[in-house]
Amino acid sequence: MRERRLEAWRRYEELPGPTGQEEEWRRTDLSLLRMDDALPYAASPLHGQPPSDWPRSLRSLASEQSGLAGSLMQHESETVLDILEDELASKGVVWCSLDRAVREHPDLVQRYLLSQEVPGPHEKFVALHAALLSGGAFLYVPAMWTWRFPCARR
């Protein structure tokens, strides 16, 4: 993933931006985009802490897990809680943070994530998205298996 992100940043810097003459961009003022102020990653002070130590508002979200086959909670750029029923995991279902999926299922992540180019006037910003991607959820359901279970990402 690191190599893909670095390559995406290089492409972002090399590609020309929209001129403002394209229909999709003619009402957008890109001079307001300040990349110097961008925060590509924000560590969570809750990472590694038990939910009992979290602020009350987040503790209440974490306690709303009943009836869900899977749950994932992200705070800032990090996942602080991820749960998947053992029965689903044993059938090959993967539901976890994107960071964990990169570590534990690199073949699946590389096959699907950021695997298709998007040409045209959006290409520069697709590259920016790929370069700054952090956090997020990853769901993989094996072929010939239908997903019919509730899950939540918060």
N, C-alpha and C positions, 0 to 999 in steps of 0.2 A: 504494500500500500504506500509506503514511504516513497518508493520510486515513482509510482503513478502520480502521487501528489506533486512531487518535484517536477516531473515532466509536465503536468498540467499547469503549474505556475510558470514554467518556461514558456509554454504555449500562450498563456494569458498575456505575458509581457511582450511576446512577439506579434501577436495578432492585432490587426487594426480594430479599433472600436467602431461602433456605428457612426455614420456621418450625420445622422439626424434627417437625412433625406429619405430613408427607408420608411415605409408606411408604419411598421411596427414601432418605430422609434421617434417619429416626428413630434410627438407631444411629451417627450421625456427629456428632462434637463440633466444630462449626465455630468455636468460640471459640479453637481452637488455630491457626487460619489467620491468620498475621501478614503482611499485605501490606507493612508497613514494611521487612521483612527480605528481600523479593523482589529478585532480581537479574535484571532483564529481558534483559540483554545482557552477555555476557562475551567480550571480545576475546581472540583466541588469540595468544600470543606466537610461535606457529609460522607465522602467516600471512605468506606471502611468502618463507619460508625453504625451501631445498631439503631434501628428505627426509634427505639425508646429515647435516644439522645437527639433526635431531630426536632425541629420546630413543630408545634402542635398541628399546624395546617398540613404539613407533609406527613406527619404520623397518621392523621385521619385518612389520607389517601392510601397510605401503605396498608392500613387495616381493612380497606375495602377490597380484599382479594377473594372473598368467598364467591364461589360460582364461576370463577375464571379458570380456564385451562392453562393460561399463561399470563404473566404480568411483568411489565418492565417499567421502571421509573428512572427518569433521567433528571439530574440536577446540574445546571450549568452544562459542561461538555461531557460529563461522566455519568455512567449508569450506577445508581446506588442500590438498586434492587432488581433482580430478575429471577423469575420463577417459571418453570414449565413442568406440568404433570409428568411423572416418571413414565406412565403408560405411553404418552405421546413421544417422549424422547426415545423410548425403546423401539418405536416404529420408524425412527429416522427423522422425525420432525426436529427442526432447529429453530428456536426462538430465543434470542439473546441480544445483547448489545452488539453493535457493529464492531467495536473494538475486540470483543471476545470472539466473534465469528472470524475475524481476520486471524487471530491466534490459533483457534481450534479447528476451523474449517476453511483454510485458505483456498482450497480447490473450488469450493462453492462460491466464495466471495469473488475470486478472480474471474470465474466464469460469467458471473452476472453483473457485478457492480462496475459501473463506468466502462462497460465493454463495447459500447456503440458510440461512434462519433456523431455529433450533431452539427452538420454544416450550415452555412448561411450566416445571417447577421447575429445570431445568438451564440455562435461558436466561442467568442471571447469570454462570455459570461458563463457558459457551460464549463469552460476550462477553469475559470475562477472558482466556481462551485466545487469542482473536483479537487482543486488545490486546497481549499479551506474546509473541506468536509470534516466534521468532527461529531462524535456522538451518533445517535440514531439506533434504530432497531433493525434486526435481520430476521426474516422468517423464510424458512425453506420447508416445503412440503413435498415429500417424494412423489414421483410420477405415479399415477394410478391410485392415488389416495386423495380423498376429498376432505377438506378442512371444514368442520362443522362445529367448532368449539369457540366460545367467546374468549377473547384475550384483550388486554388493554396495555397501551403505552401512554405513560404520563410524564 
